Amino acid sequence: MWCLTMTFIRVKTIKGRRYHYLVQSVREGDRTYQKVIAYLGVHETVNDAYKYWQEQVRTAPDAADRKRARAMVKKLEAYL
């Protein structure tokens, strides 16, 4: 059995605003599916989202927000 993956940014327009998602297309044998890796929000590139979340690690008002920001930074680092 083999597995092939490809990562890309999906753009959805909702009520006139553009939202970006980091998506991974995975093929396992004859089966293909897509998995959302991270919600990038209004940031058009992984680099822009990464910079935003790095800033959030430094400036988030409470520990829970900083923890969430650190998790997002770690997730995005795999795709830079």
Order of alpha helices (4+ residues) and beta strands (2+ residues): beta-beta-beta-alpha-alpha
